[in-house]
Amino acid sequence: FLQITSRTRSLNGVCVLWILWGLHSTAFARYFGPVVFSWVFVVGLVGNSSVLAILGRSYRSWRFADHYLFQLAVADLLLVLTLPFRAAHFVHGWTFGEFLCKLTEGLSTMNVCTSILLLTYLSIERYFVVVEGAAPTFFSKLPHIYLTSAFFWGISIAFSAVDFRFQTVTYVLEAMSLVCQLDLEVQDANSWKLGLQLSFFILGFWGPVLTMIYCYVCILTKLHRNGLLHMHLPLHLLVVIWITFIICWAPFHCLILVDISQRLGHVRRHCGWEKVLDLGLVISRCLALTHCCLNPLVYALGGAGFRREFSRIFCRRRQTRRRLDSEEFSQGTDCSAIHGMDYSIIM
C-alpha cells in the first residue's frame, strides 16, 4: 500500500507538491490501514472459520450451493490470513521478503477471481431454476461440481501468476522504506503485460459482473411478475452477497486500471489527478479487502440455517435446536417443493 509513493517520478517542478501529498497519503495509510485490517482480520477469521466448521460438519447433507459457498469461505479465509502482513506493510514497510510479497498479492488476486466466478456460477444456476423453470441435471452432479470448481480455481491461479511474476520488493526513497509493488514501469513495460492486466479486468471481473447483472435482472423481473419476490429468501441473500462484493471491489479495480494506464503512458499524467488517485488507491484497497469478512455477517443476519447450525455447534442448546429443526423443516419443505428453495443448509 505504500506503493502509492512509488509512483513518484521526475515529472516537472510543480510535482513537488504531489510528493508532499504522497507523504501525507502515506501517513494517513499508516494509521488508517492497520486499524481497518485488524478489525477485518478478527471478524473474518472468526466468521469464515465458523462457516467452514458448519459446512464441514454437515458435508453429508450438502445441497447445490453449499459446495460453492464452502469454497467461497476458503478463498476469503486465505485472504484474511494475509491481513497481518498488509497491516505491518503500512507501518514498517515490507520486511517479509519477496516470496511473501508475491504470495500475499497473489492470494488477493486469487480471492477476487475465485469469488466472482463462484458467485457468477451460482447466479447462472438460479437463472435456470427461476427463469427457465429448472436447471440442467448436470448442475447438481458431483463430477460436474468438482470439475467446475477445479476450473474456477485454475483460472484464479492463472491470473495470480501475474503477481507471482511481476510483484517485487523495492526501496522507495519517498517512503523511506521497502515496498511490495507491481514492477510495471513505463520504461520497461511491454504491451503483453498490459494485456494480462486487461484480461483480468475483462474476464476476471467486469465480464462476470455483467453476466450476473443480466441474470438477476431476469430473475427479479420473473419473480416480481409472478408475485413471488418476497418468498425467495436464498436469492435475497445471494443478491446481498453479490452487491457487497461489487461495492467493495469495483472502486479499486477502476482506480488500478487508471493507474496502470498512466504507467504505460496511455493516460496523460496530471499532478492534481494523481493526488486524488493516490489517496483513492489506499482507501479503495482497504475497502476491497474488508469484503473477506462480510459474507459470514450476511449469513448470520439473514440466514436462519446458519444461525441454527451455529447454535448446534457453539451454543449446544438442544431444545432450541429441536424446535428450530422442526420449524425449518416445515418451512423448507413448503418452499422447496413450490419454489425450488432447497438450496443451502446455511441459507
N, C-alpha and C positions, 0 to 999 in steps of 0.2 A: 504493500500500500504506500510505502514511501516512494514507490516507483513514480509517483506523480512528479517528484522533484527531478527524476532522471530525464524528464522531457525537456529540461532547460538546455538550450543550445545557444550559440552565439548568433543572435538574430540581428539586433541593432541596439543602439544606445538606449532607446526608450524602454527596451525589455528588461532593464534593470529593475523596473517596478514590478515586473512579473516574477523576478527572482525573489523579491521581498514577499510578494503574495504567496509564492510557493513555500517559503519558510513559515508563514502564518498557517497555511493549509496543513503543513507537516505538524506544527504544534497542535493544531486542532485535532488532527488524526491521532496523535499520541495520547490525548485524553479521551476522545470520543470512542475510538476503536476498542481499546481494552475493556471499557465498561460494557459496551454492547456485546462483545464476544464472550465475556464472562457470563453474562446473563443467558445468552443463547446456548452456550456450552452446557450449563446446568440443566436448563429446560429441555434442550434437545437430547441430552444423554439419558435423562430420566424418561422422557416421553417416548423416544424411539426404542429404548430398551424395553419399555412396557409393551409397546406394540409387538415387538419380536417375541417377547415372553408369552403374550396372549395368543398370538397366531401359532407359535411353536407348540404350545400346549394343546392346541386344538387342530393340529395339522391333519388328523384323520378325517375331520369333518369340513375341510376347506371347500368353499364354493369358488366360483369362477374368479371373482375379483381378488380373493384372498391371496392367490398365487402372486399377483402383481403388486398388491399392497404390501406384502412381505418384502418384496424386492425394493419397493419404494422406501421402506423404512431402513433397509440395509444401506441404500445409497445415501440417505440422509445421515445415518449414523457414521458412515465413513467420512462425510464432510464435517460432522460435529467434532470428530477426533482431531481434525486439523486446526481447529479454532485456537487452542492454546499457543500454537506456533505463530498463528497470524497476530494474536494479541501481543506476543513478545516482539514480533516484527515491527509493530507500531512504535514500541517504546525503545528498543535497543538496536533496531536494525536486524538484518538476517544473519544470525550467528550459528545456524544449524547445518551449514554445508550445502553444496549444490544438489546432492541427491534428494534431500528432503525438500528443497526448493522445487525441484521438478515434480516430486511426488505430491506435494501439497496442492500445487496448481493443477496437476493432472487429475487429482481426485475432485477438484472443483468442477472442471470441465466434464468429467465422467458423471458427476451428480446431476448437473443440469441437463445433460443429454439423455441419461437414463430416465430421469424423472419425467421429462416431457414426452419421451417415446412411450413409456408405460401409461401415462395419462391419455395420450392420444389413442392408444390401442383400446383402453377401457371405454373411451368416448365412442370409438367406432363400433364396439360391441353393443353399447347402449343404443346407438343409432339403429342398428339392425333389429334389436329387440323392440324398440318403441315405434320406429317409423315403418320398418318393413314387416313387423309382426313377429319375427323370430330370427335369431342369429343362426348362421350356418352351423351344422352339428360339429364341424371340426374345431370350432372355437373352444369347446369345453373338453376336448380330448387331451389327456395328459401329454402324449407325444407332441402334439401341436403346441401346447403351453410351454413345454421345455424347449422346443425349437425356437419359438418366437422370443422367449426370454434370452436364450443364448445369442440370438441375432441382435437384440437390443443392446446387450452388454458388449457384444463385439463391435458394434458401431460406436458406442461410447468410448471404448478403449482406443479405437482407431482415431477418433477426434482428439482424445487426450494425448496421443502420440505427438501432436504439435507442441504441447507443453513440455513433454519429455525431451523433445529435440531442441527447442529454442529458449526455454527458460534457463536463466543463468544468474549467478550471484556476482554483482559488480559493486565497486566502491563509487558512491556518488558524492562528489565534493560538496554540493549544496546542502545535502542532508547530513554530511559528515558521518556516514555510516554505510554498511553493506546493505544492498537492496536486492531482493529476489524479483526479477523483472523479465519480461519478454524481450529477447535480444532481436529487435526488428527495427534497425536504424535505417534512415534514408539512404545512407551511402552504400550499404551492402544488402539492401532488401531486393529480392527478386520477385518478379510478378507471380511466380508459383506459390510463394509464401503468402501473398495476399489472397491468392485463390483458395488456399487451405482455410484461411480465416473466413472468407466469404462463404465457402461451402458449409462451414459450421453455422453461420448466421442463417443461411437459407434452409439447409437440410436439417440442421440440428436444433433450430429454434423457430424461425418465422414460418417455415413450411408446416410443421406440426401445429403451430398456433392457429394458422388459417384453417387447417383441417378441423381442429376442434371447434372453432367458431362456426363453421358450416354445420357440423354435427349437432351442436347444441341449439343453433337456431332452428333447425329442422325438428329436433326433439321437443323443444319448448313450444313450438308452433303446433305440433301434433297434440301434445298434452293439453294445451290451452283450448284447442278446438274441441276436444272431447271432454273438457271439464275435469281432467284428472291431474292437473298440475300440482295441486296441493297434496296429492296422495303418494307421489313418487319420491319418498324421503331419501333413499340411497342416491338418487340422481341429484337431489339438492346438495348433499354432502360432496358428491363428486364435482359439481359445479363450483362449490365454495373452494375446494382444494385447487381446482384449475385456476380460479380467479386470483387466489393468493399467490400462486406460482407466477402468474403473468405480472401482477403488481410488483412482486419482489424483483424479478429478473429483467423485465423489459427495459426499465430505465438504464440499467448498467450496460446491456447489450447495445442499446442505441448510442450511448456515450463512447463505449470502447470502439465501436465501428467508426465514429467520427475521429477518435484518437488515431486509429490505425491509418485512416485515410490521410490525416495530417502528416503522419510519419513518412508515408510513401509519396507525399507531395501532390496528392490528388485534391486536397482541400487547402486553400490558401491560409497560411498561418497568420493569426492576429493576436496580439498580446492581450487585448481586452477579453477576447473569447476564451483564450487559454486560462485566464484566471477563473472563469466560471467552470470550464472543463475540469480543471484540477480538483476543485472542491467537489464538483459533481461526481467525479470518479470515486472519491473517498466515500461520500455519503451513499451513492447508489450501490457500491460494492458491499458496504455494511448492510444495507437493506436487502440485497440479494442473498447474502449468506444467512440472514435471520430466517430464511424460508425453511431451513433444515429442522427447525423446532416447531413449526406451525401445524403440520399435519396431525400430530398427536393431539394438539389442542382442539382441532376441528373434530376429531373423533370423540374426544371427551365431552365437548359441548353439544354435539349433535347426534352422536351415535349411541343409541340405547344398548346395542350389542356390546360396544366397547366398555361401557360402564358396568354392564352385567359381568363380563369376563374379568374386568379389573377387580370387581367385588369378589369374584370367585377366588382369584389368586392372592390378592393382597389383603382383603378385609375378612374373608372367610366367614361371612355371615350366612349361615346355612339356610335359615328361614327366609331371609331376603332373597337368596339365590333361588330357592324353590318357587317363591312367589313370582319373581321376575321371569323364571323359565316358563312358568305356566302362562303368564301374560304374553311373553314374547312368542311363544309357540302358537297361541290362538291368533294373535295379530299377524304374525309372519305367515301362517298358513293361509289366511284370507288374502293377504296382499299378494303373496307369491302365486297363489292359484289364479288370481284375477289379473294381476298386472306384471307378472314376471319379476317379483321383487326378491326372490330368494337369491340374493346377490353376494352378501358378505356377512361373516359372523360378527364383524365389528361395526357394521352399519345398521 
